[in-house]
Amino acid sequence: MGHAKVISLEEFRQARVRAEVRQRLHERIDRWLDTVEGRVKGDSPTLERLTQEVFAMRHELTGIVTEALVEQSHGEAVEQQTMPCPHCGRLLRARGPHSRTVETMVGPVRLSRPYFYCLRCQEGFYPLDETLQLSEHRKQWDMQKRAASLAAEVPYGTASDLFSELTGLSFSDHITHEVVGELTKGLTVLSVSPTAEEIEQKVAQVAEGRKWRPILVLAIDGADVPTRPETAKGRRPGRKKKRAKRARWKGQWREAKGFRFYLVTGERIVHLLSWHQVQSDEELAEALRQVKEAGLIPKEKVRLCVIADGAKWIWKHVKALFPSAVQILDYYHCSEHLHKVASVQYSDNPEKETEWVEATLTRLFCGEVQAVIDGLQGMEARDTQAAEEIRKLIGYLTNNQDRVDYGFARKGGYPIGSGGIESANKFISHVRLKRSGAWWYVEKANQMLALRCAKYNGTFDRIFEAYRQRVGQSPRRPAL
Ligand SMILES: [Zn+2]
């Protein structure tokens, strides 16, 4: 019976605290409403005018509601008097309370909480901050996440402008840079890839009700990225003015090598995963190897095919990693090569030029690559330039003989064009990186590419959570 009485006392205490918090909240809300009323008094305000004022003031309201909720759900941490030092076990007494204002998507939240300092270990603690899992930044995780997401789509300056326009809150491009840098630190292909289960689920969805295993395409290609050299970094002392007038470095176009896995069903593409970086072909092959070894590609459940242009390094890695995949030379790249020959060989006869390209493509389509090669060998070159182009095309078709059987590919339902990777190049790389006047340090370009891959692979939430865990658990600076 005594036990029951203790519980009801505790319940009584909690109810009292709750009532007090409520009471204070109601008073603050009343004051808030008074302020808003004062601002719209006298006019016959339109709805727009009313919402404008409420919008301008709403963060104050949602902020104070949040403060009340913190008080209510963490009363103990707010009123804590002692704590043992987590390192040496000494009992520490509360100092303060100290107040700290953090910024969140619902506005500024003011926290008043005790502070503990261990003289022996020379470290300070705010138990409430730990409980609430606060970010050390004044801008909290919810704002950081949205700012990073926005910066993945538009330039940093625009992201910052949009942020404040849409939310009424400020988030500078400088801090966004910082967050993106930290968020993308150490990302690899596997950290931005969906899990094997997620991929298998998509495969199963596409396979449902179909007789044949779905076709899974691996497309590999490069996209041009405007880069600036490392030497453009920093300022040399005394030359600031001169540097401001004219950049002393030269921009350079470099290739972001990337790959994309996707499912093809009829005309539709189901995206699985993309990975694009300014990187060497060995690095790209290494990323592919990781994808394969992590078991992300359900080989038994799909028909795997690889589409790429004629670059030898690509096929070397493909053969080593996916020896049983159907290999297809991208149709459009192939026809570009045909056009090159035709334009020099028939430079005086555009009609003949078109006719030859179409006839040759048709023959490739019918699986007559050997006949095309024979024909090229028998061709009488118009001049030395034409001879050179013909020679190159013969080499190209000979090297890729098994990859240009477009008729066979079409019959099997395989795509023959690498439209899937072209569009990935566009929506992952070009859309964000190729902007007038934008030249990227390779490191920054790769950070942005990794971030965009995560977004389009559907793993942005996951990488943000990993960042939060990592940064949130890093050793704290001694608190002031
Ligand atoms: Zn201690």
Boltz pocket constraint, residues with backbone or C-beta under 6 A from the ligand:
constraints:
  - pocket:
      binder: B
      contacts: [[A, 85], [A, 86], [A, 87], [A, 88], [A, 89], [A, 90], [A, 118], [A, 119], [A, 120], [A, 121], [A, 122]]
      max_distance: 6.0
